[in-house]
């Protein structure tokens, strides 16, 4: 089974890689146009709220609740019953998010005041930053309907993933990035406020992604007419699982919104610095953590339905190994090369050397929690595949409360860097609690082989950090774009080669990623 999972993981990671690269190009376009200006702060703010809801409805809680139930229906009931379930779940969720989108558009001034309180206070007091509030409430009217389109994309993607057709859903975000880039390039010259071009890119991108997936659903024989089904037994099960999962699987996203709320009280640029560093963090998180979590959930669900506890634990072990061998060096690399990476990717146009430096500090803070973010992604399916959402939600609430405390303690002495540190600390706490509960319930405990595997990976990553620290220090800001890009690529390649060589010297072989002897 591990070889099959590895193949699926490579497919999802490959598609995700294309999406993430285009995402970085998109962010480079945004950085070139707006840098860390007030309008950049507003766009990132207006995009973060529907993006947060997307994580809840389209990727996070909905997927974690829907996939295990759909897997059970797929294995135990007829094709007609499966299609009926898909029709009713898509109709029910579709109606809810459509109404939510309308409410969001009408209530955008309230949302802007709620999550951008600092701007709203300035607006009431006729302060200059009050213009941010007005711009945010208007921009939310454009970006908020995205939640309706992308939620339906989430339903289609979950259906295809359950059928082991992972590539389509993984490729779909590429279209959003292409749409935003296109709108930024073609619409910006005709608009007085460039941020509106990006907002329209988000809106159009949601429609394009949905239209792209429909033919694949049709070919799989799963394209059905949505129907309302609130009382349908299977829909009710998803609903009951999903409500607590809204907290359990999306703690990090809620924490990021809390960061935005506090950052609205800080100096102009704080939200942008956090955004650019978060975007770089999302690259390895999506490429490795989310990709592995995507393929592991249907597999664990099938193991649970078949009551195969040995396979369940073995597949969890494989997921832990994969996120550690990929996530630990990625976190160390982001920490030691934070400023050069930001400089190479973003520093042009309105994105200055000072912006790169400021964003690198929050990126270093976020990188401390990267492995924890990844572990949460693969440990949470250990509960959701068994249709247990109560345990993760309990931990989620604890971690949200802890994040608020960490924010209050760290934000004002350390500013936006403190917000990033608080997010990393709460993610680490969440991962630790999830593992503790799985072990206590007797569902999964890390095997001895995997424990020592992780220790060797950690040693290799620390050796890699020392190796990078001994490389010649370059004046990145003074180099030409192509020259510094090549220099960065060379350093990353050398660091990666050193990491792999160190692993090989410590006895790690490719077979350790294909099979986990659990026990």
C-alpha positions in Angstrom: 0.0 0.0 0.0 2.9 2.4 0.8 4.1 2.2 -2.8 0.6 3.1 -4.1 0.4 6.0 -1.6 3.9 7.2 -2.7 2.8 7.2 -6.4 -0.4 9.1 -5.5 1.6 11.5 -3.4 4.1 12.2 -6.2 1.2 12.9 -8.6 -0.4 15.3 -6.2 2.9 16.9 -5.3 3.8 17.4 -8.9 0.5 19.1 -9.7 0.8 21.1 -6.5 4.3 22.1 -7.4 3.1 23.7 -10.7 0.4 25.5 -8.8 2.8 26.8 -6.1 5.3 28.0 -8.7 2.5 29.9 -10.4 1.4 31.1 -7.0 4.9 32.6 -6.4 4.8 34.2 -9.9 1.4 35.6 -9.0 2.7 37.0 -5.8 5.7 38.3 -7.6 3.3 40.2 -9.9 1.4 41.5 -6.9 4.7 42.5 -5.2 5.8 44.3 -8.3 2.6 46.3 -8.6 1.9 47.0 -4.9 4.8 45.9 -2.7 3.8 46.5 1.0 1.6 49.5 0.4 -1.7 50.3 2.0 -3.6 48.9 -1.1 -1.6 45.7 -0.8 -2.6 45.4 2.9 -6.2 45.8 1.8 -6.2 43.2 -1.0 -4.5 40.6 1.2 -7.1 41.4 3.9 -10.0 41.1 1.4 -8.7 37.9 0.0 -7.9 36.3 3.3 -11.5 36.1 4.6 -13.0 34.2 1.6 -9.8 32.2 1.5 -10.3 31.3 5.1 -13.9 30.1 4.4 -12.5 28.2 1.4 -10.2 26.3 3.7 -13.3 25.4 5.9 -15.8 24.5 3.2 -13.8 23.4 0.2 -10.6 21.9 1.6 -10.7 21.6 5.3 -13.6 20.6 7.4 -15.9 19.6 4.5 -13.3 17.3 2.9 -12.4 15.7 6.2 -16.1 15.0 6.9 -17.2 14.2 3.4 -14.5 11.8 2.2 -14.9 9.2 4.9 -18.6 9.0 4.5 -18.4 8.9 0.7 -15.8 6.2 1.0 -18.1 4.1 3.1 -21.0 4.7 0.7 -18.8 3.9 -2.3 -17.7 0.5 -0.7 -20.9 -0.6 0.9 -23.8 0.8 -1.2 -24.8 0.8 -4.9 -23.7 3.2 -7.6 -27.1 4.8 -7.6 -27.0 5.4 -3.9 -23.6 7.0 -4.3 -24.8 9.3 -7.0 -27.9 10.2 -4.9 -25.6 11.1 -2.0 -23.3 13.3 -4.3 -26.4 15.1 -5.6 -27.8 15.8 -2.2 -24.5 16.9 -0.6 -23.6 19.2 -3.5 -27.1 20.7 -3.5 -27.2 21.2 0.3 -23.7 22.7 0.5 -24.3 24.7 -2.7 -27.3 26.4 -1.3 -25.6 27.2 2.0 -22.6 28.8 0.5 -24.6 30.7 -2.1 -26.6 32.3 0.7 -23.4 32.9 2.7 -21.9 34.6 -0.4 -24.9 37.0 -0.6 -24.7 37.7 3.1 -21.0 38.4 2.8 -21.5 40.8 -0.1 -24.2 42.7 1.6 -22.5 42.7 5.0 -19.0 43.5 3.7 -18.8 46.7 5.7 -19.5 44.7 8.9 -16.9 42.1 8.0 -14.3 44.8 7.3 -15.0 46.4 10.6 -14.9 43.1 12.5 -11.6 41.8 11.1 -10.0 45.2 10.4 -11.0 46.9 13.6 -7.9 49.1 13.7 -8.8 50.5 10.2 -12.5 50.9 11.3 -11.5 52.9 14.4 -9.4 55.2 12.2 -12.3 55.5 9.8 -14.6 56.6 12.6 -12.0 59.2 13.8 -11.3 60.5 10.3 -7.7 59.3 10.4 -5.8 58.6 7.1 -5.8 54.8 7.6 -9.6 55.0 7.5 -9.4 54.8 3.7 -8.2 51.2 4.2 -11.5 50.3 5.8 -13.6 51.8 2.9 -11.4 50.1 0.3 -11.6 46.8 2.2 -15.4 46.8 2.5 -15.7 47.5 -1.3 -13.2 44.9 -2.3 -14.9 42.2 -0.2 -18.0 42.6 -2.4 -15.9 41.3 -5.3 -13.8 38.6 -3.6 -16.5 37.1 -1.3 -18.6 35.2 -3.9 -15.4 33.1 -4.5 -16.5 31.0 -1.6 -19.6 29.7 -3.5 -17.6 28.7 -6.6 -14.7 27.1 -4.7 -16.9 25.1 -2.4 -18.4 23.4 -5.4 -14.9 22.8 -6.7 -14.2 21.2 -3.3 -17.1 18.8 -3.7 -16.0 17.8 -7.2 -12.4 17.4 -6.0 -13.3 15.2 -3.0 -15.4 12.9 -5.3 -12.5 12.5 -7.7 -10.0 11.9 -4.9 -12.2 9.2 -3.4 -12.0 7.5 -6.9 -8.2 7.9 -6.7 -8.2 10.5 -9.4 -5.9 13.0 -7.5 -4.3 14.9 -10.4 -7.4 16.9 -11.4 -8.1 18.4 -8.1 -4.4 19.1 -7.5 -4.0 20.8 -10.8 -7.2 23.0 -10.5 -5.5 25.8 -8.4 -3.2 26.4 -11.3 -6.1 28.0 -13.1 -6.8 30.4 -10.3 -3.2 31.6 -10.3 -3.3 32.0 -14.1 -6.5 34.0 -13.9 -5.2 36.4 -11.2 -1.9 36.9 -13.2 -3.9 37.6 -16.3 -6.2 40.1 -14.6 -3.3 41.8 -13.0 -1.4 42.2 -16.3 -4.4 43.2 -18.5 -6.7 45.1 -16.2 -4.3 47.1 -14.0 -3.5 49.8 -16.6 -7.3 50.6 -16.9 -8.0 50.8 -13.2 -7.2 53.7 -10.8 -6.7 51.1 -8.0 -4.6 48.1 -9.1 -5.9 46.0 -6.2 -9.3 45.7 -7.9 -7.8 43.9 -10.8 -6.5 41.2 -8.4 -9.9 41.1 -6.7 -11.6 40.4 -10.1 -9.0 37.8 -10.8 -10.1 35.9 -7.6 -13.8 36.1 -8.6 -13.2 34.9 -12.2 -10.8 32.3 -11.0 -13.4 30.6 -8.9 -15.7 30.2 -11.9 -12.9 28.9 -14.2 -11.9 26.2 -11.6 -15.4 24.9 -11.3 -16.0 24.7 -15.1 -12.6 22.9 -15.5 -13.6 20.0 -13.1 -17.1 19.3 -14.5 -16.0 17.3 -17.6 -13.9 15.0 -15.4 -16.8 14.4 -13.1 -18.9 13.6 -16.2 -16.2 11.1 -17.5 -16.2 9.4 -14.0 -20.0 9.1 -14.2 -20.5 11.3 -11.2 -21.9 14.5 -12.7 -25.3 14.8 -11.2 -27.9 17.6 -10.8 -27.6 19.0 -7.2 -30.6 18.5 -4.9 -31.4 19.8 -1.5 -31.0 17.1 1.0 -30.6 18.5 4.5 -32.4 15.5 6.1 -30.7 12.8 4.0 -29.1 10.3 6.5 -25.7 10.5 4.8 -25.8 14.3 4.5 -26.8 14.5 8.1 -23.7 12.4 9.0 -21.5 14.8 7.0 -23.1 17.8 8.6 -22.6 16.4 12.1 -19.0 15.6 11.4 -18.4 18.9 9.7 -19.6 21.3 12.3 -17.0 20.4 14.9 -14.4 19.8 12.2 -14.7 23.5 11.3 -12.5 24.1 14.3 -10.5 21.0 14.4 -8.9 21.1 11.0 -8.7 24.8 10.5 -7.1 26.1 13.6 -4.1 27.5 11.7 -6.4 29.4 9.4 -8.4 30.9 12.3 -5.1 31.8 13.9 -4.0 33.6 10.7 -7.3 35.6 10.8 -6.5 36.6 14.4 -3.1 37.7 13.3 -4.8 39.9 10.7 -7.1 41.4 13.3 -4.1 42.4 15.6 -1.9 43.4 12.6 -4.5 46.0 11.7 -3.4 47.9 14.8 0.3 47.7 13.9 2.3 49.8 11.4 1.4 49.8 7.7 3.0 46.9 6.0 2.5 44.4 8.8 -0.2 42.5 7.0 1.8 42.4 3.8 5.0 41.2 5.5 3.0 38.4 7.1 1.4 37.6 3.8 4.6 37.3 1.8 6.2 35.1 4.4 3.1 33.0 4.8 3.0 32.5 1.0 6.5 31.1 1.1 5.6 28.9 4.0 2.5 27.6 2.0 4.9 26.4 -0.8 6.4 23.4 1.1 3.2 23.0 3.2 1.1 22.5 0.1 3.7 20.6 -1.8 4.4 18.1 0.9 2.0 18.3 3.9 -1.3 18.9 2.1 -0.4 16.6 -0.7 0.3 13.7 1.7 -2.8 14.5 3.7 -4.9 14.4 0.5 -3.9 10.9 -0.5 -3.8 9.5 3.1 -7.4 10.4 4.0 -9.2 8.1 1.5 -6.7 5.3 2.3 -7.2 5.6 6.1 -11.0 5.7 5.6 -10.8 2.4 3.6 -8.6 0.8 6.3 -11.2 1.9 8.9 -14.1 0.5 7.0 -12.2 -2.8 6.5 -11.3 -2.8 10.2 -7.6 -3.3 9.2 -5.9 -1.7 12.2 -2.4 -2.8 11.1 -2.7 -1.2 7.7 -4.1 1.9 9.3 -1.1 2.3 11.7 1.3 1.4 8.9 -0.1 4.1 6.6 0.0 6.7 9.4 3.7 5.8 10.0 4.4 6.2 6.3 2.8 9.7 6.3 4.8 10.7 9.4 8.0 9.6 7.7 7.2 11.5 4.5 6.3 14.8 6.1 9.4 14.6 8.3 11.9 13.8 5.5 10.5 16.6 3.4 9.3 19.1 6.1 12.3 19.2 8.4 14.8 20.2 5.7 12.3 22.6 4.2 11.8 24.4 7.5 15.5 24.6 8.2 16.1 25.9 4.6 13.5 28.6 4.9 15.0 29.7 8.3 18.6 30.0 7.1 17.8 31.4 3.6 14.7 33.5 4.4 15.9 36.8 3.2 17.7 35.6 0.0 14.6 33.6 -1.0 12.3 36.6 -0.5 14.8 38.9 -2.3 15.1 36.6 -5.4 11.3 35.9 -5.7 9.8 39.3 -4.9 12.3 42.2 -4.9 11.4 44.3 -7.8 9.1 47.2 -8.5 7.4 48.3 -5.3 8.9 45.4 -3.3 12.0 46.9 -1.8 15.0 45.4 0.0 13.6 46.7 3.3 10.3 44.8 2.6 12.3 41.6 1.9 14.2 42.0 5.2 11.0 42.7 7.2 9.2 39.7 5.6 12.2 37.5 6.2 11.9 38.0 10.0 8.3 36.7 10.1 9.2 33.9 7.6 11.9 32.7 10.1 9.3 32.7 12.8 6.8 30.8 10.7 9.4 28.3 9.6 9.7 27.2 13.3 6.2 25.8 13.0 6.3 24.4 9.5 6.8 20.8 10.6 4.0 21.2 13.1 1.6 22.5 10.4 2.5 19.4 8.3 2.0 17.0 11.2 -1.4 18.5 11.9 -2.4 17.8 8.3 -1.5 14.1 8.5 -2.5 13.5 12.1 -6.0 15.0 11.8 -7.0 12.3 9.2 -6.3 9.7 11.8 -9.4 11.0 13.6 -11.6 12.1 10.6 -11.1 8.8 8.8 -12.7 7.2 11.8 -15.4 9.9 11.8 -14.2 11.2 15.1 -14.4 15.0 15.0 -15.0 15.7 18.7 -11.4 15.1 19.7 -9.7 17.4 17.2 -12.3 20.2 17.8 -11.6 20.1 21.5 -7.9 20.5 20.9 -8.6 23.1 18.2 -10.4 25.3 20.8 -7.6 24.9 23.3 -5.0 25.9 20.6 -7.1 28.9 19.5 -7.2 30.1 23.1 -3.5 29.5 23.4 -2.8 31.4 20.2 -4.7 34.4 21.5 -2.6 34.4 24.7 0.6 34.0 22.7 -0.5 36.9 20.5 -1.1 39.2 23.4 2.2 38.2 25.0 4.4 38.4 21.8 2.7 40.9 19.5 3.4 44.1 21.2 7.0 43.6 22.2 7.9 41.9 18.8 5.2 43.3 16.5 4.2 41.2 13.5 7.1 38.8 14.2 5.4 37.9 17.5 2.2 37.1 15.6 4.1 34.6 13.4 5.8 33.1 16.5 2.4 32.7 18.2 1.0 30.9 15.2 3.9 28.5 15.2 3.6 27.8 18.9 -0.1 27.1 18.7 0.5 24.7 15.7 3.1 22.8 17.7 0.7 22.5 20.6 -2.0 21.2 18.2 0.2 18.6 16.7 1.4 17.4 20.1 -2.2 17.0 21.4 -3.4 15.2 18.3 -0.5 12.6 18.5 -1.0 12.2 22.3 -4.7 11.4 21.7 -4.1 8.9 18.9 -1.5 7.1 21.1 -3.8 7.1 24.2 -6.7 5.7 22.1 -4.4 2.9 20.9 -5.0 4.0 17.3 -1.5 5.0 16.4 1.8 5.2 18.1 5.0 6.0 16.2 7.1 2.9 15.5 10.6 2.5 16.8 12.0 2.4 13.2 10.2 5.6 12.3 11.3 7.4 15.5 15.0 6.7 14.7 14.3 7.6 11.1 13.0 11.1 12.2 16.0 11.5 14.5 18.4 10.9 11.7 16.5 13.3 9.4 16.7 16.0 12.1 20.5 15.5 12.5 21.0 15.7 8.7 18.9 18.9 8.5 20.9 20.5 11.3 24.2 19.5 9.6 22.7 21.1 6.4 22.1 24.4 8.3 25.7 24.4 9.5 26.9 23.7 5.9 24.9 26.7 4.6 26.2 28.9 7.3 29.8 28.3 6.1 28.9 29.2 2.5 30.2 32.6 1.3 27.9 35.5 2.4 26.6 37.3 -0.7 25.4 40.8 -1.1 22.0 39.7 -2.5 20.5 43.2 -2.9 23.4 44.4 -5.0 23.3 41.5 -7.5 21.5 41.5 -10.8 18.2 39.5 -10.8 19.5 36.6 -12.9 22.8 36.5 -11.0 21.1 36.3 -7.6 18.6 33.7 -8.8 21.4 31.5 -10.1 23.3 32.0 -6.8 20.3 31.1 -4.7 19.5 28.0 -6.9 23.2 26.9 -6.4 23.0 27.3 -2.6 19.7 25.4 -2.4 21.0 22.6 -4.7 24.2 22.3 -2.7 22.3 22.3 0.6 19.8 19.6 -0.7 22.7 17.5 -2.0 24.5 17.8 1.4 21.3 16.8 3.2 20.7 13.7 1.0 24.4 12.7 1.3 24.2 13.0 5.1 21.1 10.8 5.2 22.8 8.2 3.0 25.8 8.2 5.3 23.5 7.5 8.3 21.9 4.5 6.5 18.7 6.0 5.1 17.7 4.4 1.8 14.8 4.9 -0.6 13.1 1.7 0.7 12.6 3.5 4.0 10.1 5.7 2.2 8.2 2.8 0.6 7.5 0.6 3.5 7.0 1.2 7.2 7.4 -1.8 9.5 5.0 -0.8 12.2 5.4 -2.4 15.6 
